[in-house]
Amino acid sequence: MAAGAPRIFVSHLAGVPVFDPNGDQVGRVRDLVVMLRVGRRPPRVLGVVVELSTRRRIFLPMTRVTGIESGQVIITGVMNVRRFEQRPTERLVFGELLDRRVTLTETGEEVTVLDVSVQQLPARRDWEVDRVFVRKGKKGGAFRRAKGETLTVEWSAVTGFSLEEHGQGAESLLATFEQLRPADLANVLHHLSAKRRAEVAAALDDDRLADVLEELPEDDQIEILGKLKEERAADVLEAMDPDDAADLLSELPEADTERLLSLMQPADAAEMRRLMSYEEHTAGGLMTTEPIVLRPDATVADALARVRNPDLSPALAAQVYVCRPPDETPTGKYLGTVHFQRLLRDPPYTLVSSIVDTDLQPLDPDAALPAVAGFFATYDMVAAPVVDEAGRLLGAVTVDDVLDHMLPEDWREHEFHLDEGYEGEGAAAHDS
């Protein structure tokens, strides 16, 4: 665990208020959602069940939690108010783990779980359950002593929680493949039966499923999306990169597309419609609408803070775009680009407007794919701005999207190995 990372016992979180970045209370914590893993690996904390003032209970991913301190939980981003529905791979800490009878590995003695603690992993936003607070003695019985000995042990010191090593359900399958990259998990899903593929997709959380969908062939994307409940399908589309979501929506029947767009947040739906208005093989059709945009008075320190966002792809984090307000695409007047390497060479207090690169011409949204590819090759770029006739930044094209559209349509159907003799985790997962 990270040095100095706070350990929080979940009993201290029951009923605590949840606040948005403006300091407004949005609800209270009612439970934590975790995913068990095979063997003795500690569970990963997926998120928090929050009860709103309307008594509706919703799910809040841990990636939205920016602070747990002083009897309160601070969150960021837009909340999805869809009612929480527990998935097969999920366990509720208060509802299912506490008061459970488990066994101490060292002595074989049965104990009762009174509490568990969670802690954030080093240099990441992931959280894990790391310790278990237990009481010795029988759980019930008229002659039981009022209180038995209590002790705190590592998660690995008890059995009775984790999944069976050789389970055949989607739950065990997901736990086995949890460490796979989205592209590798997508490869596994592609080779499963349609029934098992649907089971696994239904059990994945929205963000993970969105990442995996982006790596799947088009037919698999459509099949999986079609088997999800419509509200959840809309949520998954919102979690995808905008350009990938727009590409997927454009392949659906018009009635299905409109129905899904109507279920999305208005801002996200508007973004999808804007992207779908461009031809597929143009800069506008390839771009993402969520690059890093900064105002001229932002500093190098501000830029580096944005670049550190772990949710950004390496290509999007490679440079920032300086524009006049508004900051959301389409922005105000586009002023230029600052590359990541330049940010590392200048003092933190330097204004980005003083180091902006204005020499490189941006892409036109109607630029065809060959012209876009030529632009990347000529200037050794990993991302490039897309600017309209009015001088507004519309988005950015990344090199991975260019490659996706230049490779044969069935390129995902073929195995890719850097070394034919290497049998790594992805290969093992595929063979299983």
N, C-alpha and C positions, 0 to 999 in steps of 0.2 A: 504494500500500500504506500501511497505517497506520504513522505515525512510531513507530519503536522496536519494531514487530512483529517477532518473531524469524523468521529464515529458517532452515529446517531442511533439510539435505540428507538424502535418504531412506536413503542407505547407513548413516547413523548410527542409523536406526530398526530395521534388520534384527536380529531376535532379541531386542530389548529387552523387559523384563518389563512386563506390564500389570497395574495394581493398581486395586482398587475403592476407594470412599471410606473404607473401614475399614482400608486398608493391607494387605489380603490380596491375594496374587498370584493372578490368574485365568488367566494364560496368557502367551504371547509373540507379538510382532508378526511375521507371516510375509510380509505384503505390504500394499500400499496399493491401493485401488480408485479409479480416476478415470473421468470421462466426457469423452471428446473432444468438441470443438465445431467448428462449421463455420468454415473460414478459419483465421486465425491467433490466434483467441482462446484463451487458456490453458485447459487442462482444469480442471474442478472436481473436488476430492477428495471422493468420496462417503463413504469410510470405510476401515476397517482390517480386514484378515483376521487374526484372532487364533487361534492354536493353543492349545487347552486342554490340561490335563495328560493328558487321555484321547486325545490326538492328533487329536481332532475339530477341524476348522477352521470357524470361524463368522465372520459379518460383523458388525462393530460400526460403526454410523453415526458420522460425525464430530461430529454433534450431541451424542453421548454422551461425547466426549472433552473433559475440562475442563483438561487440562494435559499438555504434552510438554516434559519438562525433566529434566536430570541423568540421562540414560540410562534414563528410565522414562516410561510413559504412564499417566495417571490418568483413570479413567472414572467415570461416574455412572449411576444408573438400573439397571433390571433387564435383564440380558443375555438375548437370544434365542439359545438354543443349537441352533437348527436349522442343519444343515450348510450351509456356504457354497456357493452355486451361482452362477457367473458369468452375467450377463445379456448379451444381444447388444450393448448400448450401453456396456458396461463394459470397461475395460482394466486389467490388473494391471501396476503399475509395475515391480516386480522381474522378473516373468515375461515382460513384453511390451515395455516401453519401454527398459530398459537393454540395452546391447550392440546397439542398433538402429543401422542406417546411415541418416543423415539428411543434408540438404544445407544448407550455409550460404547464406542468401539473397543476401548481398552479393557473394560470390565464386563461388558455384556449386560450391564444393569439398565433396566428401563427407567426413563425419566420423563417428566412432563415439560413441554416447552412453555415458558412464561413470556419470553420476549426474544426478539432477534435484533441485531444491529446491522446497519448498512453503512457503507463507506464508498467515497468516490475514488475511482482508479487514478493512478498518477498520469498527468499530462493528457487526460481524456475526460469526456463528460459522462462516461459510463459509470454506473453504480452497481455494486454487488452486495449481497448479504454475506457478511464475513464471520459473525459470531452468533452463538445461541446461548441464551440464559435459561437454565433448566433447574428443576427441583427434583431431588431424589425422593423415592417413596412411591407407594401406590396412589393412583389417581383417585380412587374411590374406596368405599368401605366404611362401615360404622366405627371400626376400631383403629382407623388411620390416625396417626399423630396429626395434630393441627398444622404443623409446619415441618417439612423435611429440609435437609441441607440443600442450599442453592449454590450454583457455580456457573461461571461463564466459560464456554469452551469454543474452540474453532469449529467452523462448519464441518470440516473434514473429520472431527472427532465423534460425530454421531452418524448413525444410519437410520433409515426409515423415511427420508425425504425424497431422495433422488430417484431418477428413472432407472428401470432395468437396462443393463448394458445391451441386451439383444432384443429389445422390444420391437414390434413390427408396426406399431401405429404411427400416424403422422407426428405425434408428440415426440417419440423417440427419434424418428428420422430427422426432425428439425433440430433437436438437441445435438445430434451427431454432426450435422452440417453447419452448426451455428458459426464456426470460425471461418467458413468459406467466404471468399470475396463474392460480391453480387454476380459477377460474370461466371464464376465457377458454380455457384448455386443454380444459376440460370441453365447451365449446361446439364446439371443433374435433373432439374425439372423437365427439361426438354426430352430426356430419355425415359421419363417415368410414363406409366399408363395415364390416360386422360383422367381416370377416377382418382388415382393417387395424386396427380398434379393438382387437381381441384382441392383435395383435402389439405395438401401442404399450403397452397396459396391461401386458403381460408384461415389457416392457423397463423400465418405470418402477420406481424403488425404492419400497419399501413406504410410506414417509412421503408421498412425492409422489402415489402412487396413492391413498392414503387421502384426501388433501386434494381430489383431483380427483373421487373417488367421491361425496364429500359434496355436490358441485355438480351432479351428473348427475341426470337424471330416473330415477325408480324402475326402469323397464324396463331402462335401460342399466346401472344398478347390478347388477341381478340377473343380466343377461346376462354382464357382465364377471366378476363373482364366480364364476359357474358354470363359467367356462372356466379359472380358476386351479386349481392343485393345492390340495388341501384344506388342507394345512399352511400354505401361503402365504396362502390366503384367510383363515385364522384370524389370521395375523400382521397382515394389512392391516386386519382388523376391530379388532384391538387398537390399531392406530395411529390409527384414526378417533376423532372425538369420541364419547364414550360414548352420547350421545343419538342421534346419527346412526347409529351401529353398531346400536343396539337397534332403531331403526326399520327398518333394512334386514333384520336377522334376523327380525323379526316378519312380514316379507312372504314369507319362504321357507317351503317345506313343513316341517312339524314335524320330520321325520326329519333333514332337512338342517341345520336349526337346532341340534338336539341334537348332531349329529356335529361341527359347527363349534365349539360351546361346549365339547365334550369335548377339543378340541385347543388351546383357549386356556389362558392362565395361570389358575389357580383363582380368583385375586382378580378378574381381569377378567371371567371367566365369571359369577361371583357378582354383579358389578356389572350385567352385561347382564340377568341374570334379574330383578334388582330393578327395573330400568327397564322391562322388558317386562311387569311385573306391573301397571303403571298404564295406564289408558286413554290412547289416543294423543293426543287433544285435551284433555288436562288439564295442569296445571302439572307434575305428576309425570312425565307422558309427554314433556313438552317440555324438562325440565331437563337440565343436565349435572351430573354428580356430581363434577366436579373444579374447583370454585371455589377462590379463595385463602382458606384458613382460617388464622387466627392465634389464639394463646392470649392471655388478658388481659394477661400480662406481656411481650408482644412490644412493640417500640418502633416509632416511625414509620420509623426507618431500616430495621428488619426488613421492614416492610410495603412500603416503596419498593423494596427489593431483590427482593421477590417480584413486584411489579408490572412490573419491568423485564424479566421473562422473555419473550424474543422469541417463544416458542411460544404465548403467550396471545393470544387475540383481543382487540381493543380493548374490546369489551363486558365480557369477564371481567376485564380489567385495570382497569376503571373503579372498582372498589371491592373491599374486603376484608371478610371476615365474621369476627367475633370470637366464639369459642366456647370452652367448657371442654373439656378432653381427653375422648375421643380427638380427634385433629385430622382424621382421615379421615372422610368421610361414610359412614353417619350419625354425626354428631359427638356430643360432650357437649352440655350446655345452650347454646342459641344466645343470645348476649347482645346482638347488634346489628351494625350495619354502619358502616364508615368509608369515606367517599367519597374518591376520588383527590384531588380539589381540596382537601379538608380536610387530607390528608396533606402537601400542598405548603405549607400555611400554618403548620404547627407545627414546632417544633425536632425534630431527629432523635432526641433522647433521650426524647421524650414517649411515655408508655405509650398504646397504642391503646385500652385500657380507659377512659382518661380523656377520650377524644374520640369515643366510640362514639355513633352515632345510634340511640336506642331508641324513637323516636316512630313510625317507619314500621312498620306491621304487615306481617309476612311473608305469603307466599302459602301456602294450604293445598294439599297435593299433589293433592287431588281437585277443585280449582278449575277450572271449564270455561274453554275458550279465550276466549270473549267477556269473561268476568270478568278473565282475565289481561290481555287487550288493554286493557280499560278501566283497569286498575290502572296499566299503563305510560303510557297517555295522561294520566291524571289527575295522576300524580306526576312526569312527564317523566323516566322511568327508562330506562336502557339495560340494566339487569340487576336481578333481584330475588331475594331468598332464598326457598327453599321449606322450610317447617318443619312437622314432624308434631305430633301431639297431645301427645307427650312433651316437646316443646320442643327436639328435635334438628334440626340443619340437615341436610337431605337432599341439597340441591344448589342450583343457581341457574338461573333462566330468563333467557335473553338475548333482546334485541329482535329479532335476526336470526332466531331460531327461531320467534318469534311471527309475524313476517312470512311466513316460509316456509309456515306452516300456514294463514295467512289468505288468501294469494294463491290463484288458481285452480290446480288440480292440474297444468295444462299450462303454467304460466307460464314455465318454463324453455325451452319450445319457441319462444318468441317472442324476436326480437332486441330488445335494449335499447340505445338510444343517447342519451346526454346531449345530443348535438348532431348533427343529421342531416348536417351538412357535415363532420364530423370523420371522418377515416380513419386511425385509429391502429393500433397494433400488433395489437390483437385483430381489427380488421377485416381487416387484411392477412393475418393467419394464417388467417382463415376463408376468404378468397378463394383462398388457395393450396391 
